[in-house]
Amino acid sequence: MTPEETNNKASDYSASDIQVLEGLEAVRKRPGMYIGSTDQRGLHHLVYEIAYNSVDEAMSGICDHIAIEISADNFVTVEDNGRGIPVEIHPTTKVSALQTVMTVLHAGGKFGGKAYQVSGGLHGVGASVVNALSEWMTVSVKRNGKLYRQEYKRGVPTGPVKEVGKSEGTGTISSFFADKQVFTELEYDFDTLADRIREMAYLNRSLEISFDDRRVGKEQTYYFEGGITGFVRRLNRNKAVVHPHPIYMTKQADHTIVEAALQYNDGYTDNTLSFANCVNTMDGGTHLTGFRSALTRVLNDYAHKNKILKDDDPNLVGDDVREGLTAVISVKLPDPQFEGQTKGKLGNIEVKSMVESIVGDELALYLEEHPDDGKKILDKCITASKAREAARKARDLVIRKGALDTGTLPGKLADCSEKDPTLCELYLVEGDSAGGSAKQGRNRRFQAILPLRGKILNVEKSSPDRMLAHEEIRALITALGTSIDTDFDLGRLRYHRIVLMTDADVDGAHIRTLLLTFFFRHMADLINKGHLYIAQPPLYRIHAGKEEHWVYSDQEKDTLLGTLKGGGKKTEVQRYKGLGEMSAEQLWETTMNPTTRTLLQVNVEDAAKADGVFSMLMGDEVLPRKNFIQAHATSVKNLDI
């Protein structure tokens, strides 16, 4: 570009080109910045935001009942018996305080510190964001014996706040209908919402929350006197526990309330959930760091003081004291500093020392008063320490032999020629037969194939050293290049798309579940960062004269057959149970070709729910697994007998 052209381009760019989005326009223009996404997760986030406002009233000690309802017409109503949003004229905006809260970003009772000592929600923007992203919204307020109401369309009031009648008590009723212009789908999932609502009730003892979904005819009411102690019991319900009762501790420092509950089980994973003002901080933060520091310090002090560890024994490390731990840490503080708009991580520096001090003191006191529990917990931790050391020696041994050295790839891996990991795919294929077809049919430039013989080890019931001794798992770790657990390094991932490709039968489903369990427990960031996928091979090939159709479900097969037969065509149906039954060309065209294949991306929205499912399906307890199978038997799609 010549200097003259450059100057012309510069002159074309002036102050008039700077777009200013006023009011709630910015929310509608970039909704993902405020609710994370515009798919079902974002849709659910609208419900949570309005519910959080009611929970804030409960955390202030004013509200003790919240009712959430999805109507048969798919609009959502949240009602509480809190104070009700003020309706008098706001001194700055010169309109009703209710209208201000509902239409102005960063307006609410959460900033001055007077109305709310603690609060969740989107930094005071939650109600206005929901309003902006709704086709319509109505808010009714009960205050001073009167009922007030205002209605909105896509965030804009249709009229002023009006007094519409009398009322008993106080509270707020918010109804909204999500905007189909914004969201890619408007289908709420009852189970997902119920899990989060149950979580809110656990985190606020003695708060009753009812959830009524008129679309599906389901209704639940949650009320927990035990609070997060009951939460821990629920998380451990399918596991064998080390000590019978969860350890509970709570204390207030300044205006911050710290609560923690913990209980060990005989598993190998750490399932610690952290919350700040009832918001699930999935990425942890200062409260989680303080909790973990206190746990490690107190258990080491107790072990040495009571001669469970000798003076010359090495201290337990964090991995040792967290193996088999189920815990919930909840803090409620006046001014939470969240990292990211959707609050994945708590950043308040002062909270770390506060939590560490409170948990440390309370846990030390509990162990002194319950020496039997203390002995059981320390035995568990010391066993974990010995297993960790055995696993380290096993890892060192296989590294010396080249088995985990990322410079020495497993011999059965058919690698791709592309060196940019962001462009590379790794297919994990069941069996040598399918592996052979996949190797022949793939695009060698960017697709790598790793065949897996038989079923990999069930890591849910295996110690770390036994897991590392398993040949298929070692090959998998080596091929990916990331290592596992605390040594996991996503930056060393050799393929940014990992695809599980198994047969469409019971054995294939089992192998897929074993692999998913391994990734969830030992390489969770592969899932969290969107690198894990499941291939969708066809179930049927249908011939109709010279036509050939690949079909991926029974419903699709029945629909297609009805169409073909209705047209008078003779059909022939072939059922595929194994990938090895397809030729290399067929496997490429149906399952591996990026232009024609279907991949399902694996994601975990609710870590607590996922932990429970994997523990139930892959753990030692038989009865919960039996109950699960019986409950879901009617929804099984493909069953080989």
C-alpha positions in Angstrom: 0.0 0.0 0.0 1.4 3.4 -1.0 1.7 6.3 1.5 -1.0 8.1 -0.3 -3.4 5.1 0.0 -2.5 4.8 3.7 -3.3 8.4 4.3 -6.7 8.0 2.4 -7.5 5.0 4.6 -6.6 6.9 7.8 -8.8 9.8 6.7 -11.7 7.4 6.1 -11.6 6.5 9.8 -13.0 9.3 11.9 -14.9 9.8 15.2 -18.2 9.1 13.4 -17.0 5.5 12.9 -16.9 4.9 16.6 -20.1 3.2 17.6 -21.5 3.9 21.0 -23.9 1.4 22.4 -26.2 3.0 24.9 -28.1 1.4 27.8 -28.9 -2.2 27.2 -27.9 -2.2 23.5 -24.5 -3.5 24.4 -26.0 -6.5 26.1 -28.1 -7.4 23.1 -25.1 -6.8 20.8 -22.7 -8.9 22.8 -24.7 -11.2 25.1 -21.9 -13.7 25.5 -19.9 -11.1 27.5 -22.6 -11.1 30.1 -24.0 -14.6 30.2 -21.2 -16.7 28.7 -23.1 -18.0 25.6 -26.4 -17.9 23.8 -27.0 -21.7 23.8 -28.8 -23.6 26.5 -26.1 -22.7 29.1 -26.8 -19.0 28.6 -30.5 -19.6 28.7 -30.1 -21.3 32.1 -28.0 -18.4 33.2 -31.0 -16.1 32.9 -32.8 -18.2 35.5 -29.8 -18.2 37.8 -29.4 -14.5 37.7 -33.0 -13.7 38.7 -32.8 -16.5 41.4 -29.5 -15.0 42.7 -31.3 -11.7 43.4 -33.7 -13.6 45.6 -30.9 -15.6 47.2 -29.3 -12.3 48.1 -32.4 -11.4 50.1 -32.0 -14.8 51.9 -28.3 -14.1 52.6 -29.4 -10.8 54.2 -31.7 -12.8 56.5 -34.9 -11.4 55.1 -36.2 -14.0 52.6 -36.9 -17.7 53.5 -38.9 -18.9 50.5 -38.2 -18.7 46.7 -40.6 -20.2 44.1 -39.3 -20.8 40.6 -41.7 -21.9 37.8 -41.4 -22.7 34.1 -44.9 -22.3 32.6 -46.4 -24.6 30.0 -45.8 -21.7 27.6 -42.0 -21.7 28.4 -41.8 -18.4 30.3 -40.0 -18.3 33.7 -41.3 -16.8 37.0 -39.3 -16.3 40.1 -41.0 -15.1 43.3 -39.5 -14.4 46.7 -40.8 -13.1 50.1 -37.9 -10.6 50.5 -38.2 -6.8 50.9 -39.3 -6.1 47.3 -37.4 -3.8 44.9 -38.0 -0.2 45.9 -40.4 1.7 43.6 -40.0 5.3 44.7 -38.2 7.8 42.4 -34.5 7.4 42.2 -32.6 10.7 43.0 -30.1 10.3 40.1 -32.1 8.7 37.3 -35.4 10.6 38.2 -37.4 7.5 37.4 -38.6 4.7 39.7 -35.9 2.7 41.4 -37.5 -0.4 40.0 -37.2 0.9 36.4 -33.6 1.9 37.2 -32.7 -1.6 38.5 -34.3 -3.2 35.4 -33.0 -1.0 32.7 -29.7 0.5 33.8 -26.5 -1.5 33.9 -24.6 -1.5 37.3 -27.6 -0.2 39.1 -28.9 -2.0 42.2 -28.6 -2.3 46.0 -25.3 -4.1 45.9 -22.8 -1.3 45.4 -23.3 1.0 48.4 -23.0 -1.8 51.0 -26.1 -0.7 52.9 -28.9 -2.8 51.4 -26.7 -5.9 51.0 -23.8 -7.0 53.1 -23.2 -9.9 50.7 -24.6 -10.6 47.3 -24.0 -12.8 44.2 -25.4 -12.1 40.8 -23.6 -10.3 37.9 -22.0 -7.4 39.8 -25.4 -5.7 39.9 -26.2 -6.1 36.3 -28.1 -9.4 36.4 -31.7 -8.1 36.4 -31.1 -5.6 33.6 -29.2 -8.2 31.5 -32.1 -10.7 31.8 -34.5 -7.9 30.9 -32.4 -6.9 27.8 -32.3 -10.5 26.6 -36.0 -11.3 27.1 -38.7 -10.8 24.5 -40.8 -9.6 27.3 -40.5 -9.3 31.1 -42.8 -8.3 33.9 -41.8 -7.4 37.4 -44.3 -7.1 40.3 -43.4 -5.7 43.7 -45.1 -6.1 47.0 -44.3 -3.3 49.4 -46.2 -1.1 51.9 -49.3 -3.2 51.5 -49.5 -2.4 47.8 -48.8 -4.2 44.5 -46.7 -2.4 41.9 -45.9 -3.6 38.4 -43.9 -2.7 35.3 -43.7 -4.4 31.9 -40.8 -4.4 29.4 -40.2 -5.5 25.8 -36.5 -6.4 25.0 -35.4 -4.2 28.0 -37.6 -1.2 27.2 -40.4 -0.2 29.6 -43.8 -0.3 27.9 -45.0 2.3 30.5 -44.2 3.6 34.0 -44.4 1.6 37.2 -48.1 1.4 38.2 -49.9 0.6 41.4 -52.2 -2.3 40.4 -53.7 -3.5 43.7 -53.1 -4.4 47.3 -50.8 -7.0 48.7 -50.0 -9.0 51.9 -46.4 -9.2 52.9 -43.4 -8.1 50.8 -41.5 -9.6 47.9 -40.7 -9.5 44.2 -42.2 -11.5 41.3 -40.2 -11.6 38.0 -41.5 -13.2 34.9 -39.6 -13.3 31.6 -39.7 -15.0 28.2 -36.2 -15.4 26.6 -35.7 -13.8 23.3 -35.5 -16.2 20.3 -33.7 -13.4 18.4 -30.8 -13.9 20.9 -30.8 -17.6 21.9 -30.1 -20.5 19.6 -32.5 -22.7 21.6 -35.3 -22.0 24.1 -35.5 -25.5 25.7 -34.8 -25.5 29.5 -33.4 -28.7 31.0 -35.2 -29.6 34.2 -32.4 -31.7 35.6 -29.7 -29.1 35.1 -31.8 -26.4 36.6 -32.9 -28.6 39.5 -29.2 -29.4 40.3 -28.3 -25.8 40.5 -31.4 -24.9 42.5 -30.7 -27.7 45.0 -27.1 -26.3 45.3 -28.5 -22.9 46.2 -30.6 -24.5 48.9 -27.7 -26.4 50.4 -25.6 -23.2 50.5 -28.4 -21.4 52.5 -29.5 -23.5 55.3 -33.2 -23.2 56.2 -34.1 -21.5 52.8 -36.9 -23.3 51.0 -36.8 -23.2 47.2 -39.5 -24.8 45.1 -39.1 -25.6 41.5 -42.2 -26.4 39.3 -41.8 -27.2 35.6 -45.3 -27.1 34.1 -43.9 -28.3 30.7 -42.9 -31.7 32.0 -45.1 -32.0 35.1 -42.2 -32.1 37.5 -42.0 -30.4 40.9 -39.3 -30.3 43.6 -39.0 -28.5 46.9 -35.6 -28.1 48.5 -35.0 -27.3 52.2 -31.8 -28.3 54.1 -31.4 -27.7 57.8 -27.9 -29.2 57.6 -26.7 -26.9 54.8 -23.4 -27.8 53.2 -23.0 -30.8 55.5 -26.0 -32.4 53.7 -24.3 -31.3 50.4 -21.2 -33.3 51.3 -23.3 -36.3 52.3 -25.1 -36.2 48.9 -21.8 -36.0 47.0 -20.5 -39.0 48.9 -23.8 -41.0 48.7 -22.5 -43.6 46.2 -19.1 -44.0 48.0 -17.7 -45.8 50.9 -16.7 -43.2 53.5 -13.7 -43.2 55.8 -15.4 -41.6 58.7 -19.2 -41.6 59.3 -20.0 -37.9 59.7 -18.8 -34.9 57.7 -16.6 -32.4 59.5 -18.3 -29.0 59.6 -16.8 -25.7 60.5 -18.0 -22.1 60.3 -17.0 -18.7 61.7 -17.5 -15.1 60.9 -14.6 -12.6 60.6 -15.4 -9.0 60.1 -18.4 -9.2 57.7 -17.2 -12.4 56.0 -18.8 -15.8 56.8 -16.6 -18.9 56.1 -18.2 -22.3 56.0 -16.6 -25.6 55.1 -17.6 -29.3 55.3 -15.5 -32.3 54.4 -15.5 -36.0 54.5 -13.1 -38.6 53.1 -14.1 -41.6 51.0 -12.1 -44.6 49.9 -11.6 -43.3 46.3 -8.6 -41.7 44.7 -10.0 -38.3 43.5 -10.4 -34.9 45.1 -13.9 -33.5 44.7 -13.8 -30.1 46.4 -16.4 -27.5 45.4 -15.9 -23.8 46.2 -18.5 -21.1 46.3 -18.5 -17.3 46.9 -21.8 -15.7 47.8 -23.5 -18.9 46.5 -21.9 -18.6 43.1 -20.0 -21.8 42.0 -16.4 -20.7 41.5 -15.4 -23.5 39.2 -11.9 -22.2 38.8 -11.3 -21.9 42.5 -9.6 -18.8 43.9 -8.3 -17.4 47.1 -10.8 -19.2 49.3 -9.9 -22.6 47.8 -6.2 -21.9 48.2 -6.6 -21.0 51.9 -8.7 -24.1 52.5 -6.1 -26.4 50.9 -3.2 -24.8 52.8 -5.0 -25.2 56.1 -5.9 -28.8 55.4 -2.3 -29.8 54.5 -0.8 -27.9 57.5 -3.2 -29.2 60.1 -3.0 -32.8 59.1 0.8 -32.8 59.1 0.9 -31.1 62.5 -1.6 -33.6 63.9 0.2 -36.6 62.4 3.6 -35.5 63.9 2.1 -34.5 67.3 0.4 -37.9 67.7 3.4 -39.9 66.3 1.4 -41.1 63.3 4.2 -39.7 61.3 7.7 -40.1 62.8 10.1 -37.2 63.1 12.2 -38.3 60.1 9.2 -39.1 57.9 8.5 -36.7 55.0 5.5 -34.4 55.3 2.3 -35.2 53.5 1.8 -33.1 50.4 -1.4 -31.6 49.0 -2.0 -34.5 46.7 -1.8 -36.9 49.7 -4.3 -35.1 51.9 -6.8 -34.5 49.1 -7.0 -38.1 47.8 -10.5 -39.3 48.4 -11.6 -35.9 49.8 -15.1 -34.6 49.3 -15.5 -31.0 50.5 -17.5 -27.9 50.1 -16.1 -24.5 50.9 -18.4 -21.5 50.9 -17.6 -17.9 51.7 -20.1 -15.0 51.9 -18.3 -11.6 51.8 -19.3 -8.0 51.2 -17.3 -7.1 48.1 -16.4 -10.2 46.1 -13.8 -9.7 43.3 -14.5 -12.2 40.6 -12.2 -12.9 37.7 -14.3 -13.0 34.5 -17.9 -11.9 34.0 -19.3 -15.3 34.7 -17.3 -15.6 38.0 -15.1 -18.6 37.5 -12.6 -17.5 40.2 -12.5 -15.5 43.4 -9.7 -13.0 43.6 -10.0 -11.3 47.0 -6.5 -11.5 48.5 -7.6 -11.1 52.1 -9.9 -14.2 51.9 -7.0 -16.6 51.6 -5.6 -15.9 55.1 -9.1 -15.6 56.6 -10.2 -19.0 55.3 -6.8 -20.6 56.2 -7.0 -19.3 59.8 -10.6 -20.3 60.4 -10.4 -23.7 58.8 -7.1 -24.4 60.4 -8.3 -23.6 63.9 -11.7 -25.4 63.6 -10.2 -28.5 61.9 -7.4 -28.8 64.5 -10.0 -28.6 67.3 -12.2 -31.3 65.7 -9.3 -33.7 65.3 -8.3 -33.3 68.9 -11.9 -34.0 70.0 -12.4 -36.9 67.6 -9.1 -38.9 67.6 -10.7 -42.0 66.0 -11.7 -39.9 62.9 -8.3 -38.3 62.9 -6.6 -41.7 62.9 -8.7 -43.0 60.0 -8.1 -39.8 57.9 -4.3 -39.9 58.5 -4.2 -43.6 57.6 -5.9 -42.8 54.3 -3.5 -39.9 53.7 -0.4 -41.9 54.5 -1.6 -44.8 52.2 -2.0 -42.1 49.5 1.5 -40.9 50.1 3.0 -44.4 49.7 1.0 -44.9 46.5 2.1 -41.6 45.2 5.7 -42.5 45.8 5.2 -45.9 44.2 3.6 -44.1 41.2 6.6 -41.7 41.0 9.0 -44.6 40.9 6.8 -46.3 38.2 6.8 -43.1 36.2 10.5 -42.7 36.5 11.0 -46.3 35.5 8.9 -46.0 32.4 10.4 -42.6 31.5 13.9 -44.2 31.6 12.5 -46.9 29.3 11.1 -44.2 27.0 7.4 -45.2 27.6 6.3 -41.7 28.8 9.0 -39.7 27.1 7.2 -37.4 24.7 10.2 -37.7 22.3 9.6 -41.5 22.0 6.1 -42.1 20.7 4.3 -45.5 21.0 5.1 -47.8 18.1 1.4 -48.5 17.3 0.6 -44.8 16.9 0.2 -43.8 13.2 1.1 -40.1 13.5 0.2 -37.3 11.1 2.7 -35.2 9.2 1.2 -31.8 10.3 3.3 -30.2 13.1 0.9 -27.5 14.2 -1.1 -29.1 17.1 -4.0 -26.8 16.5 -4.6 -28.5 13.1 -4.0 -32.1 14.3 -6.5 -34.7 15.3 -6.0 -38.0 17.2 -8.5 -40.8 16.8 -8.6 -43.3 19.7 -9.9 -46.4 18.0 -11.2 -49.6 19.5 -9.3 -52.7 18.3 -6.7 -53.5 15.6 -9.3 -54.2 12.9 -10.9 -50.8 13.1 -7.5 -49.3 13.6 -6.3 -50.7 10.3 -9.3 -49.3 8.4 -8.9 -45.9 10.1 -5.1 -45.8 9.3 -5.9 -46.6 5.6 -8.9 -44.2 5.3 -7.6 -41.2 7.2 -6.1 -38.0 5.9 -2.4 -38.6 6.8 -1.6 -34.9 6.8 -3.6 -34.0 9.9 -5.2 -37.2 11.3 -3.3 -39.6 13.7 -4.6 -43.0 14.8 -4.0 -44.8 18.1 -5.6 -48.3 18.2 -6.4 -49.5 21.8 -6.5 -53.2 22.5 -9.5 -54.3 24.6 -10.8 -52.3 27.5 -8.5 -49.9 29.3 -8.1 -50.1 33.0 -11.0 -48.7 35.2 -9.1 -45.8 36.8 -12.0 -45.1 39.2 -11.0 -48.3 41.2 -7.2 -48.2 40.5 -4.3 -46.7 42.4 -2.0 -44.3 40.5 0.9 -46.8 40.4 -1.3 -49.5 39.0 -2.7 -47.1 36.4 0.7 -46.1 35.2 1.7 -49.8 34.8 -1.2 -50.3 32.3 0.3 -50.4 28.8 -2.7 -48.8 26.9 -2.9 -45.9 29.4 0.9 -45.3 29.1 0.6 -45.3 25.3 -2.3 -42.8 25.5 -0.4 -40.4 27.9 2.7 -40.6 25.7 0.8 -39.9 22.5 -0.9 -36.8 23.9 2.3 -35.4 25.4 0.6 -33.6 28.3 1.4 -35.9 31.3 -1.4 -36.2 33.9 -2.8 -34.9 37.2 -0.6 -32.2 38.8 2.0 -32.6 36.0 -0.6 -32.0 33.3 0.5 -29.3 30.8 -2.0 -28.4 28.2 0.6 -26.4 26.4 2.3 -29.6 25.4 -0.8 -31.2 23.8 0.2 -32.7 20.5 -3.4 -32.8 19.0 -6.0 -30.2 19.7 -8.9 -32.5 18.8 -9.0 -36.0 20.4 -11.8 -38.2 19.0 -13.1 -41.3 20.7 -14.1 -43.7 17.9 -15.6 -47.0 19.3 -18.1 -49.6 18.0 -21.8 -48.9 18.3 -22.5 -51.8 20.7 -22.3 -52.5 24.4 -18.5 -53.1 24.4 -17.9 -50.0 22.5 -20.0 -47.9 24.9 -18.1 -49.5 27.9 -14.7 -48.6 26.3 -15.9 -45.1 25.7 -17.0 -44.7 29.3 -13.7 -46.0 30.6 -11.9 -43.5 28.4 -14.2 -40.7 29.5 -13.5 -41.6 33.2 -9.8 -41.5 32.6 -9.9 -38.1 31.0 -12.3 -36.6 33.6 -10.2 -37.8 36.5 -6.7 -37.2 35.2 -6.8 -34.8 32.2 -9.9 -32.7 33.0 -8.7 -29.6 31.2 -8.9 -31.6 27.9 -12.7 -31.6 28.5 -12.9 -28.1 30.1 -11.0 -26.5 27.1 -13.1 -28.3 24.5 -10.5 -30.7 23.1 -12.4 -34.0 23.5 -14.9 -35.4 21.0 -16.9 -38.5 20.3 -17.2 -39.8 16.8 -20.6 -40.8 15.4 -20.3 -43.8 13.1 -23.4 -44.9 11.2 -25.6 -47.6 12.5 -27.1 -48.6 9.1 -26.4 -48.6 5.4 -29.6 -48.6 3.3 -29.5 -49.5 -0.4 -32.4 -48.3 -2.6 -31.6 -49.3 -6.2 -28.5 -47.4 -7.1 -28.8 -45.1 -4.1 -26.8 -45.6 -0.9 -27.8 -43.9 2.4 -25.9 -43.9 5.7 -28.1 -43.7 8.7 -27.0 -42.7 12.3 -30.1 -43.6 14.4 -33.1 -45.9 14.5 -35.5 -42.9 14.2 -33.6 -41.7 11.1 -33.7 -45.2 9.6 -37.5 -45.6 10.1 -38.2 -42.2 8.6 -36.0 -42.8 5.6 -37.4 -46.3 5.0 -40.9 -44.9 5.1 -40.0 -42.3 2.5 -38.2 -44.8 0.2 -40.9 -47.4 0.4 -43.6 -44.8 -0.1 -41.9 -44.0 -3.3 -42.0 -47.7 -4.4 -38.3 -48.3 -4.0 -37.0 -51.7 -2.9 -34.7 -51.3 0.1 -31.9 -53.4 1.7 -30.8 -52.6 5.2 -27.4 -53.4 6.6 -26.7 -53.0 10.4 -23.2 -52.0 11.4 -22.1 -53.2 14.9 -18.4 -52.7 14.5 -16.1 -50.1 12.8 -14.1 -53.0 11.3 -17.1 -54.0 9.2 -16.6 -50.9 7.1 -14.0 -50.4 4.4 -11.4 -47.7 4.8 -13.2 -45.6 2.2 -16.6 -46.0 4.0 -15.1 -45.2 7.4 -13.5 -42.0 6.0 -16.7 -40.8 4.2 -19.1 -41.5 7.1 -17.0 -40.9 10.2 -13.7 -39.1 9.6 -14.2 -36.7 6.7 -14.6 -33.2 8.2 -17.1 -32.2 5.5 -19.5 -35.1 6.1 -18.9 -36.5 9.6 -20.7 -35.6 12.9 -18.7 -35.2 16.1 -20.1 -34.6 19.6 -18.0 -32.3 21.7 -17.6 -33.5 25.4 -18.3 -30.9 28.0 -19.0 -30.9 31.7 -21.2 -28.1 32.9 -21.6 -29.4 36.4 -18.5 -31.0 37.9 -20.4 -32.2 41.0 -23.0 -34.1 38.9 -20.3 -35.6 36.7 -18.3 -36.7 39.7 -21.4 -38.5 41.1 -22.1 -40.2 37.8 -18.6 -41.5 37.3 -18.4 -42.7 40.9 -21.7 -44.5 40.5 -21.1 -46.1 37.1 -17.4 -47.0 37.7 -17.0 -47.4 41.5 -17.3 -50.3 43.9 -20.9 -49.7 45.1 -23.2 -52.1 43.2 -26.7 -51.0 44.4 -26.6 -47.4 43.1 -25.4 -48.7 39.7 -28.2 -51.2 39.7 -30.8 -48.6 40.5 -29.4 -46.3 37.8 -29.7 -49.1 35.2 -33.2 -49.9 36.2 -34.3 -46.3 36.2 -32.8 -45.7 32.7 -33.6 -49.0 31.1 -36.5 -47.6 29.1 -34.3 -45.0 27.5 -31.6 -47.4 26.1 -31.3 -46.9 22.4 -29.0 -49.6 21.3 -28.8 -52.9 23.1 -27.2 -56.1 21.9 -28.6 -59.3 23.4 
